[in-house]
Amino acid sequence: MEIAPRITVDEKVRFGKPVIKGTRVPVDLILGKLAGGMTYEDVMVEYDLAREDILAALNYAAKSLSEEKIRAIG
């Protein structure tokens, strides 16, 4: 099921984690690689992705975080 442009979830693929459509590459893996210093080009070559796939992963993560609710305790 497509949950965002180019992002899908399927309980039979990577335990239902969000992945790039048509692949088994999880969104969190892409984010981790970029955070670890890989360039877009490095990630694209390593995982056979398009630039649009990486941008979709970043957009999905940004929207997910923007909906997060934080409650102060104490």
Helices and strands as residue ranges (DSSP letters): E 2-4, E 7-8, G 14-16, E 19-20, H 27-35, H 40-47, H 51-66
